[in-house]
Every structure is written in C-alpha cells, then in structure tokens.
C-alpha cells in the first residue's frame, strides 16, 4: 500500500532538471550491465560491441529506458525518466 505523501512523476518538479554526475555514473553502469547481459539495445549500434560505449550513446540520444527515483528530505520521492533530464558532458549540454 502506498503512502499519500509519495509522488509519481516522470518530469522533475521539486528537484533539478539536470542529471547529476552521480546519477549519470549509476545510470551508465546499470545500463551497461543490462546490455552485457543481453537486454535489447535502443539505438543502432553499428559495429560497436562495448556495453559502456553503447550505454553512453543511448544516453546522448536520450533513449535510455530507465527511471531515477529521487528521494526528498521529507521522505517523499520523485520518479524522473532519464530521457527527460539534461545531461552535461564537459561543457556540452546534450
């Protein structure tokens, strides 16, 4: 049974619209592991075989099929689709 204080969203309302470096590291690690274990790839990979490179390209193309749960200080949380977040990569906004 769910608490009424929990919110179920796919776009951030109370949190930042940017993917943090910690979230990015976790998303890439989880997605690379899924790909290595045979999960379907969401992009055209061509001749690429490295799961981490494939996960990075999915993130760049905003085709990563993951949702991040961000817990707020009051105990509630927001579910945010990775594809809805802005990814910053070495002074580039993707």
Phi and psi in radians as a Rosetta constraint file:
Dihedral C 1 N 2 CA 2 C 2 CIRCULARHARMONIC -1.639 0.35
Dihedral N 2 CA 2 C 2 N 3 CIRCULARHARMONIC 2.564 0.35
Dihedral C 2 N 3 CA 3 C 3 CIRCULARHARMONIC -1.357 0.35
Dihedral N 3 CA 3 C 3 N 4 CIRCULARHARMONIC 2.561 0.35
Dihedral C 3 N 4 CA 4 C 4 CIRCULARHARMONIC -1.293 0.35
Dihedral N 4 CA 4 C 4 N 5 CIRCULARHARMONIC -0.164 0.35
Dihedral C 4 N 5 CA 5 C 5 CIRCULARHARMONIC -1.508 0.35
Dihedral N 5 CA 5 C 5 N 6 CIRCULARHARMONIC -0.076 0.35
Dihedral C 5 N 6 CA 6 C 6 CIRCULARHARMONIC -1.608 0.35
Dihedral N 6 CA 6 C 6 N 7 CIRCULARHARMONIC 2.435 0.35
Dihedral C 6 N 7 CA 7 C 7 CIRCULARHARMONIC -1.942 0.35
Dihedral N 7 CA 7 C 7 N 8 CIRCULARHARMONIC 2.551 0.35
Dihedral C 7 N 8 CA 8 C 8 CIRCULARHARMONIC -2.108 0.35
Dihedral N 8 CA 8 C 8 N 9 CIRCULARHARMONIC 1.757 0.35
Dihedral C 8 N 9 CA 9 C 9 CIRCULARHARMONIC -2.241 0.35
Dihedral N 9 CA 9 C 9 N 10 CIRCULARHARMONIC 2.852 0.35
Dihedral C 9 N 10 CA 10 C 10 CIRCULARHARMONIC -2.104 0.35
Dihedral N 10 CA 10 C 10 N 11 CIRCULARHARMONIC -0.072 0.35
Dihedral C 10 N 11 CA 11 C 11 CIRCULARHARMONIC -2.147 0.35
Dihedral N 11 CA 11 C 11 N 12 CIRCULARHARMONIC 2.405 0.35
Dihedral C 11 N 12 CA 12 C 12 CIRCULARHARMONIC -1.188 0.35
Dihedral N 12 CA 12 C 12 N 13 CIRCULARHARMONIC 2.388 0.35
Dihedral C 12 N 13 CA 13 C 13 CIRCULARHARMONIC -2.000 0.35
Dihedral N 13 CA 13 C 13 N 14 CIRCULARHARMONIC -0.786 0.35
Dihedral C 13 N 14 CA 14 C 14 CIRCULARHARMONIC -1.741 0.35
Dihedral N 14 CA 14 C 14 N 15 CIRCULARHARMONIC -0.171 0.35
Dihedral C 14 N 15 CA 15 C 15 CIRCULARHARMONIC -2.058 0.35
Dihedral N 15 CA 15 C 15 N 16 CIRCULARHARMONIC 3.077 0.35
Dihedral C 15 N 16 CA 16 C 16 CIRCULARHARMONIC -1.186 0.35
Dihedral N 16 CA 16 C 16 N 17 CIRCULARHARMONIC 2.646 0.35
Dihedral C 16 N 17 CA 17 C 17 CIRCULARHARMONIC -1.534 0.35
Dihedral N 17 CA 17 C 17 N 18 CIRCULARHARMONIC 0.067 0.35
Dihedral C 17 N 18 CA 18 C 18 CIRCULARHARMONIC -1.763 0.35
Dihedral N 18 CA 18 C 18 N 19 CIRCULARHARMONIC 2.526 0.35
Dihedral C 18 N 19 CA 19 C 19 CIRCULARHARMONIC -1.381 0.35
Dihedral N 19 CA 19 C 19 N 20 CIRCULARHARMONIC 2.116 0.35
Dihedral C 19 N 20 CA 20 C 20 CIRCULARHARMONIC -1.283 0.35
Dihedral N 20 CA 20 C 20 N 21 CIRCULARHARMONIC 2.855 0.35
Dihedral C 20 N 21 CA 21 C 21 CIRCULARHARMONIC -1.135 0.35
Dihedral N 21 CA 21 C 21 N 22 CIRCULARHARMONIC -0.504 0.35
Dihedral C 21 N 22 CA 22 C 22 CIRCULARHARMONIC -1.284 0.35
Dihedral N 22 CA 22 C 22 N 23 CIRCULARHARMONIC -0.733 0.35
Dihedral C 22 N 23 CA 23 C 23 CIRCULARHARMONIC -1.127 0.35
Dihedral N 23 CA 23 C 23 N 24 CIRCULARHARMONIC -0.703 0.35
Dihedral C 23 N 24 CA 24 C 24 CIRCULARHARMONIC -1.074 0.35
Dihedral N 24 CA 24 C 24 N 25 CIRCULARHARMONIC -0.800 0.35
Dihedral C 24 N 25 CA 25 C 25 CIRCULARHARMONIC -1.065 0.35
Dihedral N 25 CA 25 C 25 N 26 CIRCULARHARMONIC -0.752 0.35
Dihedral C 25 N 26 CA 26 C 26 CIRCULARHARMONIC -1.189 0.35
Dihedral N 26 CA 26 C 26 N 27 CIRCULARHARMONIC -0.758 0.35
Dihedral C 26 N 27 CA 27 C 27 CIRCULARHARMONIC -1.064 0.35
Dihedral N 27 CA 27 C 27 N 28 CIRCULARHARMONIC -0.815 0.35
Dihedral C 27 N 28 CA 28 C 28 CIRCULARHARMONIC -1.104 0.35
Dihedral N 28 CA 28 C 28 N 29 CIRCULARHARMONIC -0.723 0.35
Dihedral C 28 N 29 CA 29 C 29 CIRCULARHARMONIC -1.126 0.35
Dihedral N 29 CA 29 C 29 N 30 CIRCULARHARMONIC -0.804 0.35
Dihedral C 29 N 30 CA 30 C 30 CIRCULARHARMONIC -1.132 0.35
Dihedral N 30 CA 30 C 30 N 31 CIRCULARHARMONIC -0.797 0.35
Dihedral C 30 N 31 CA 31 C 31 CIRCULARHARMONIC -1.181 0.35
Dihedral N 31 CA 31 C 31 N 32 CIRCULARHARMONIC -0.684 0.35
Dihedral C 31 N 32 CA 32 C 32 CIRCULARHARMONIC -1.097 0.35
Dihedral N 32 CA 32 C 32 N 33 CIRCULARHARMONIC -0.685 0.35
Dihedral C 32 N 33 CA 33 C 33 CIRCULARHARMONIC -1.142 0.35
Dihedral N 33 CA 33 C 33 N 34 CIRCULARHARMONIC -0.731 0.35
Dihedral C 33 N 34 CA 34 C 34 CIRCULARHARMONIC -1.064 0.35
Dihedral N 34 CA 34 C 34 N 35 CIRCULARHARMONIC -0.788 0.35
Dihedral C 34 N 35 CA 35 C 35 CIRCULARHARMONIC -1.115 0.35
Dihedral N 35 CA 35 C 35 N 36 CIRCULARHARMONIC -0.746 0.35
Dihedral C 35 N 36 CA 36 C 36 CIRCULARHARMONIC -1.094 0.35
Dihedral N 36 CA 36 C 36 N 37 CIRCULARHARMONIC -0.508 0.35
Dihedral C 36 N 37 CA 37 C 37 CIRCULARHARMONIC -1.592 0.35
Dihedral N 37 CA 37 C 37 N 38 CIRCULARHARMONIC 0.181 0.35
Dihedral C 37 N 38 CA 38 C 38 CIRCULARHARMONIC 1.739 0.35
Dihedral N 38 CA 38 C 38 N 39 CIRCULARHARMONIC 0.188 0.35
Dihedral C 38 N 39 CA 39 C 39 CIRCULARHARMONIC -1.166 0.35
Dihedral N 39 CA 39 C 39 N 40 CIRCULARHARMONIC 2.590 0.35
Dihedral C 39 N 40 CA 40 C 40 CIRCULARHARMONIC -1.123 0.35
Dihedral N 40 CA 40 C 40 N 41 CIRCULARHARMONIC 2.457 0.35
Dihedral C 40 N 41 CA 41 C 41 CIRCULARHARMONIC -1.571 0.35
Dihedral N 41 CA 41 C 41 N 42 CIRCULARHARMONIC 2.449 0.35
Dihedral C 41 N 42 CA 42 C 42 CIRCULARHARMONIC -1.604 0.35
Dihedral N 42 CA 42 C 42 N 43 CIRCULARHARMONIC -0.014 0.35
Dihedral C 42 N 43 CA 43 C 43 CIRCULARHARMONIC -2.279 0.35
Dihedral N 43 CA 43 C 43 N 44 CIRCULARHARMONIC 2.954 0.35
Dihedral C 43 N 44 CA 44 C 44 CIRCULARHARMONIC -1.396 0.35
Dihedral N 44 CA 44 C 44 N 45 CIRCULARHARMONIC 2.025 0.35
Dihedral C 44 N 45 CA 45 C 45 CIRCULARHARMONIC -1.626 0.35
Dihedral N 45 CA 45 C 45 N 46 CIRCULARHARMONIC -0.194 0.35
Dihedral C 45 N 46 CA 46 C 46 CIRCULARHARMONIC 1.054 0.35
Dihedral N 46 CA 46 C 46 N 47 CIRCULARHARMONIC -2.163 0.35
Dihedral C 46 N 47 CA 47 C 47 CIRCULARHARMONIC -1.744 0.35
Dihedral N 47 CA 47 C 47 N 48 CIRCULARHARMONIC 0.087 0.35
Dihedral C 47 N 48 CA 48 C 48 CIRCULARHARMONIC -1.186 0.35
Dihedral N 48 CA 48 C 48 N 49 CIRCULARHARMONIC 2.350 0.35
Dihedral C 48 N 49 CA 49 C 49 CIRCULARHARMONIC -2.136 0.35
Dihedral N 49 CA 49 C 49 N 50 CIRCULARHARMONIC -0.246 0.35
Dihedral C 49 N 50 CA 50 C 50 CIRCULARHARMONIC -1.345 0.35
Dihedral N 50 CA 50 C 50 N 51 CIRCULARHARMONIC 2.071 0.35
Dihedral C 50 N 51 CA 51 C 51 CIRCULARHARMONIC -1.025 0.35
Dihedral N 51 CA 51 C 51 N 52 CIRCULARHARMONIC -0.619 0.35
Dihedral C 51 N 52 CA 52 C 52 CIRCULARHARMONIC -1.182 0.35
Dihedral N 52 CA 52 C 52 N 53 CIRCULARHARMONIC -0.722 0.35
Dihedral C 52 N 53 CA 53 C 53 CIRCULARHARMONIC -1.131 0.35
Dihedral N 53 CA 53 C 53 N 54 CIRCULARHARMONIC -0.666 0.35
Dihedral C 53 N 54 CA 54 C 54 CIRCULARHARMONIC -1.136 0.35
Dihedral N 54 CA 54 C 54 N 55 CIRCULARHARMONIC -0.760 0.35
Dihedral C 54 N 55 CA 55 C 55 CIRCULARHARMONIC -1.088 0.35
Dihedral N 55 CA 55 C 55 N 56 CIRCULARHARMONIC -0.704 0.35
Dihedral C 55 N 56 CA 56 C 56 CIRCULARHARMONIC -1.113 0.35
Dihedral N 56 CA 56 C 56 N 57 CIRCULARHARMONIC -0.721 0.35
Dihedral C 56 N 57 CA 57 C 57 CIRCULARHARMONIC -1.181 0.35
Dihedral N 57 CA 57 C 57 N 58 CIRCULARHARMONIC -0.667 0.35
Dihedral C 57 N 58 CA 58 C 58 CIRCULARHARMONIC -1.051 0.35
Dihedral N 58 CA 58 C 58 N 59 CIRCULARHARMONIC -0.734 0.35
Dihedral C 58 N 59 CA 59 C 59 CIRCULARHARMONIC -1.125 0.35
Dihedral N 59 CA 59 C 59 N 60 CIRCULARHARMONIC -0.753 0.35
Dihedral C 59 N 60 CA 60 C 60 CIRCULARHARMONIC -1.071 0.35
Dihedral N 60 CA 60 C 60 N 61 CIRCULARHARMONIC -0.686 0.35
Dihedral C 60 N 61 CA 61 C 61 CIRCULARHARMONIC -1.500 0.35
Dihedral N 61 CA 61 C 61 N 62 CIRCULARHARMONIC 0.046 0.35
Dihedral C 61 N 62 CA 62 C 62 CIRCULARHARMONIC 0.997 0.35
Dihedral N 62 CA 62 C 62 N 63 CIRCULARHARMONIC 0.836 0.35
Dihedral C 62 N 63 CA 63 C 63 CIRCULARHARMONIC -2.199 0.35
Dihedral N 63 CA 63 C 63 N 64 CIRCULARHARMONIC 0.424 0.35
Dihedral C 63 N 64 CA 64 C 64 CIRCULARHARMONIC -1.402 0.35
Dihedral N 64 CA 64 C 64 N 65 CIRCULARHARMONIC 2.094 0.35
Dihedral C 64 N 65 CA 65 C 65 CIRCULARHARMONIC -1.505 0.35
Dihedral N 65 CA 65 C 65 N 66 CIRCULARHARMONIC 0.925 0.35
Dihedral C 65 N 66 CA 66 C 66 CIRCULARHARMONIC -2.214 0.35
Dihedral N 66 CA 66 C 66 N 67 CIRCULARHARMONIC 2.733 0.35
Dihedral C 66 N 67 CA 67 C 67 CIRCULARHARMONIC -2.198 0.35
Dihedral N 67 CA 67 C 67 N 68 CIRCULARHARMONIC 2.331 0.35
Dihedral C 67 N 68 CA 68 C 68 CIRCULARHARMONIC -1.718 0.35
Dihedral N 68 CA 68 C 68 N 69 CIRCULARHARMONIC 2.386 0.35
Dihedral C 68 N 69 CA 69 C 69 CIRCULARHARMONIC -1.792 0.35
Dihedral N 69 CA 69 C 69 N 70 CIRCULARHARMONIC 2.040 0.35
Dihedral C 69 N 70 CA 70 C 70 CIRCULARHARMONIC -1.819 0.35
Dihedral N 70 CA 70 C 70 N 71 CIRCULARHARMONIC 2.031 0.35
Dihedral C 70 N 71 CA 71 C 71 CIRCULARHARMONIC -1.505 0.35
Dihedral N 71 CA 71 C 71 N 72 CIRCULARHARMONIC 2.321 0.35
Dihedral C 71 N 72 CA 72 C 72 CIRCULARHARMONIC -1.674 0.35
Dihedral N 72 CA 72 C 72 N 73 CIRCULARHARMONIC 2.807 0.35
Dihedral C 72 N 73 CA 73 C 73 CIRCULARHARMONIC -1.011 0.35
Dihedral N 73 CA 73 C 73 N 74 CIRCULARHARMONIC -0.488 0.35
Dihedral C 73 N 74 CA 74 C 74 CIRCULARHARMONIC -1.480 0.35
Dihedral N 74 CA 74 C 74 N 75 CIRCULARHARMONIC 0.088 0.35
Dihedral C 74 N 75 CA 75 C 75 CIRCULARHARMONIC 1.685 0.35
Dihedral N 75 CA 75 C 75 N 76 CIRCULARHARMONIC -0.220 0.35
Dihedral C 75 N 76 CA 76 C 76 CIRCULARHARMONIC -1.402 0.35
Dihedral N 76 CA 76 C 76 N 77 CIRCULARHARMONIC 3.045 0.35
Dihedral C 76 N 77 CA 77 C 77 CIRCULARHARMONIC -2.560 0.35
Dihedral N 77 CA 77 C 77 N 78 CIRCULARHARMONIC 2.844 0.35
Dihedral C 77 N 78 CA 78 C 78 CIRCULARHARMONIC -2.133 0.35
Dihedral N 78 CA 78 C 78 N 79 CIRCULARHARMONIC 2.354 0.35
Dihedral C 78 N 79 CA 79 C 79 CIRCULARHARMONIC -1.691 0.35
Dihedral N 79 CA 79 C 79 N 80 CIRCULARHARMONIC 2.178 0.35
Dihedral C 79 N 80 CA 80 C 80 CIRCULARHARMONIC -2.218 0.35
Dihedral N 80 CA 80 C 80 N 81 CIRCULARHARMONIC 2.203 0.35
Dihedral C 80 N 81 CA 81 C 81 CIRCULARHARMONIC -1.200 0.35
Dihedral N 81 CA 81 C 81 N 82 CIRCULARHARMONIC 2.325 0.35
Dihedral C 81 N 82 CA 82 C 82 CIRCULARHARMONIC -1.003 0.35
Dihedral N 82 CA 82 C 82 N 83 CIRCULARHARMONIC -0.639 0.35
Dihedral C 82 N 83 CA 83 C 83 CIRCULARHARMONIC -1.183 0.35
Dihedral N 83 CA 83 C 83 N 84 CIRCULARHARMONIC -0.283 0.35
Dihedral C 83 N 84 CA 84 C 84 CIRCULARHARMONIC -1.551 0.35
Dihedral N 84 CA 84 C 84 N 85 CIRCULARHARMONIC -0.143 0.35
Dihedral C 84 N 85 CA 85 C 85 CIRCULARHARMONIC -1.655 0.35
Dihedral N 85 CA 85 C 85 N 86 CIRCULARHARMONIC 2.660 0.35
Dihedral C 85 N 86 CA 86 C 86 CIRCULARHARMONIC -1.533 0.35
Dihedral N 86 CA 86 C 86 N 87 CIRCULARHARMONIC 2.230 0.35
Dihedral C 86 N 87 CA 87 C 87 CIRCULARHARMONIC -1.811 0.35
Dihedral N 87 CA 87 C 87 N 88 CIRCULARHARMONIC 2.165 0.35
Dihedral C 87 N 88 CA 88 C 88 CIRCULARHARMONIC -1.808 0.35
Dihedral N 88 CA 88 C 88 N 89 CIRCULARHARMONIC 2.261 0.35
Dihedral C 88 N 89 CA 89 C 89 CIRCULARHARMONIC -2.374 0.35
Dihedral N 89 CA 89 C 89 N 90 CIRCULARHARMONIC 1.774 0.35
Dihedral C 89 N 90 CA 90 C 90 CIRCULARHARMONIC 0.848 0.35
Dihedral N 90 CA 90 C 90 N 91 CIRCULARHARMONIC 1.107 0.35
Dihedral C 90 N 91 CA 91 C 91 CIRCULARHARMONIC 1.190 0.35
Dihedral N 91 CA 91 C 91 N 92 CIRCULARHARMONIC 0.159 0.35
Dihedral C 91 N 92 CA 92 C 92 CIRCULARHARMONIC -1.921 0.35
Dihedral N 92 CA 92 C 92 N 93 CIRCULARHARMONIC 2.376 0.35
Dihedral C 92 N 93 CA 93 C 93 CIRCULARHARMONIC -1.746 0.35
Dihedral N 93 CA 93 C 93 N 94 CIRCULARHARMONIC 2.062 0.35
